[in-house]
């Protein structure tokens, strides 16, 4: 069984790799550029992998980081396109549909969290 402290560490690493280390330019362009999306995911994957080494979780770290990098890429490939459309859905007189934009952003984070926890329970226990 996966420990609560490991789950919290994974969520922290996810925040660092997905938010803190993602530039504004990456956030805006990853929905239209597979190259920018891949750059973002490589940074994310390294963050997860190196962060797990600091926790002395040596077994399956490379596989775990790479698998989550792939899952992160696939998720962001879909959600960043949707988020971009929702953000741009407004015009000069109508604001973007912020409700559905934030529902989409938080759904993206929920999918990432589920992937992190399920793969950890499979590979890191």
N, C-alpha and C positions, 0 to 999 in steps of 0.2 A: 504494500500500500504506500502511496506517495504521502510524504509528510507535509503538513501545513507550512512549515518553514521553507521547504523547497518550492511549493506553489507560490508563496509570497515572493521568493527570490526570482522565480521565473517571470512573475508579473512585473517586478521591478526591472528586470533585464529587458522585457518586452517594451516597457515604457521608454527606457533609455534608447534602445535600438530603433523603435518605431516612431518616437516623438522627438526626443532630445537630439539624436544624431541625424534626424531628417531635416534638411534645409527647407525653407519656404519654397524655393525653386523646385526641389524634388517633389514636394507635396502637390504643387500645381501641375507639374509636367509629367508625373509618372502615369497619369491616366491616358496620355497621348503618346508616350514614348516607351517602348519596351526596354530601351537602353537605360533610361533614367530609372524605370521601375527595377531593373536588374541591379543597378548601382545601389539603390536604396536597400534592396533585399540582401545584397552581399554585405553591406554594413550591418544590417540586422542579424544576419547569420553569424558573422564574426562576434558580434556583441553577445549573442546567446552562447556560443561555443566557449569564448574566453571567460565569460561570467560563470559558467558551470565549472570550469577548471578551478576558479577561486573558491568554490564550494567543495572541492575535493570529490566531485562526482566524475570519476574517470571512465566508468563503464559506458560505452555507447555514446559518448559525448559528440563525436564527429557525426555519427549517423543521426542522432537526435537534432543537432544543429542544422544539418543539411536537409533532413526531412521537413523540419519546421520552416526552413528557408523556402523550400519548394511550395509548401502549403501557404506560406505568407505571400509568395509571388502570385499564386493562383487566386487567392482571395483578393488581393489588391488589384489584380488585373481587372476583375469584375467591379469591385466596389469603388475604385478610384474613378472609373468612367462614369458610374452612376452618380457619385458625389459631385463630379465636375458638371454634369448636366443639371443636377438639382441646384447647384450654386448659381449657374448661369440662367436659370429658368425665369428670372425676373427681367424687367426692362425699365425704362426711365420712370414709368408710373406705377409699376407693380414690383414689389421686392421679391427676391427669390423665395421659394417655399422653404423657409428655415426649419419648420417642423420636420418635414420629410428628409431634409438634408441631415439634421442631427440624428434622426432615427436611423438613417443609412450609416452615418459615421459610427454610431454606437453599435449597430449590428455588425459592422466590420470588426470592431474591437471584441465583441462577443464571440465571433467565429475564431479570431486569433486566440482568445483565451481558451476556448474549448479545445482547439488543436494543441496548444501548449500542454494542457493538463492531460488530455487523453494520450498523447504520445509519451509524456513523462511517465504516466502510469504503466505504459507498455514497455518503454525502453530503459527507464532510469530507476526501476525498483528491483 
